[in-house]
Amino acid sequence: MEQLSESPDIFLIFGSPVVTGYFEGNVNYAKVLVENLKDLRFNYPSSSIKVVIPEKAGRDIVDSIVKLGIYDIFQAGTLTVNQIPEILKTHKTIADYQKNISKVKPESSMDKKVGLTEQEDNPSLLKKIINNFKRERVSDDRKVVYVSHPLITVWTPLGNKKADTSLNLSTTAVNKGFNTVLVEFDLAAPLLDAYYNIPQTGIDECRDEVKGAGVMTLGEDLKPEHVPELLIKTKSGVLYLPAGNKLGSIGTPKYTVEQLKNVLQAVYHRDTGKKPSATIVNAGGYFEFSHTLAALELATTVVIPVCTPEESELVKRQLSELGRIGLSPDTVELNTCGIQKVCSSKIDLPEEIFNSELHPDWEKLFNRII
């Protein structure tokens, strides 16, 4: 791909009329579209990418685009120029893909083609609309600039190698230049807090500040706007959101799933300075807990370490249970026991990979997952 001298604010991509997965000759145009979008995403990580694909495009095509960290996806037939500003101004997140993909309401009849209608294929009109949109953006006083990116949740029912995987993935991401936040959402057993030496102060020790504050410290009063103040920059460069102290109280605060999803959304929409980004969540083991379910519902990819045949069988059963409540995330199995896969995809790993943050396979693994 030829590089532009400057990164555009927005790319508007009209998908091929055969991106539904049909083959023409020896070319799979769906695969070509996804590969081109992948190149675009990695060459221009700070640019927003809007993709318009045919109304009848398969869900597999949508999922492939979402995995690239591209969430502004619209399904339509023929468009009019007047509809473009609404597409340009619409911003989606991974949360939109727990529901149906947004469909553009047409001003004219739709067919399998994606493009502008002939009567309004007017370059001067299009230029005028886009210029108006640019003026609207200039007047926008938002200070936060976030980059769309995958949200990776690390989860396994028994918790084996879960914290190790979360830690190593986040360290690898930082070493590759990603703005990286690691979230401790295993509130019942926050092993990462121990790794980062988060203090467990009691209410009687607090004066002007609460040392070791995190997700659990504010209890049910926790709000998304508190998140930036709770992030801790670690020596490795990872930004860490701790589970935090409970000021001496016993038990996990009674959070709702929506409350914790809002916290994760606040992390995701952080100001990244337009750098490529990674958000990695160390989820709890039991998906019945609100903090675990929130992390699973928002995940673009769920990474699942599997170390024993018994654990593999349990993961299979738990994924089946999640499927019954309509939750079927993309899953990547990190398998060290060489048994048949139970997830969407499987990566066989040597067991010693968990013994070192500097093991070279972590970078290869991160590249495959991201």
Secondary structure, DSSP 8 states (H G I E B T S, - for coil): ----SS--SEEEEE--TTTTS-EETTEEHHHHHHHHHHHHHHH-TTSEEEEEEETT--HHHHHHHHTTT--EEEEESEE-GGGHHHHHH----GGGGGS---B---SS---S--EE-GGG--HHHHHHHHHHHHHHHHT-----------EEEE--TT-TTHHHHHHHHHHHHHHTT-EEEEEEE--SS-HHHHHTT-----GGG-SS--TT--TTTTGGG--GGGHHHH-EE-TTS-EEE-----TT--S-----HHHHHHHHHHHHTS--TT--EEEEEEE-S-TTSHHHHHHHHH-SEEEEEE-SHHHHHHHHHHHHHHHHTT---EEEEEESS-----SSEEEE--GGGGG-TT-THHHHHHHHH-
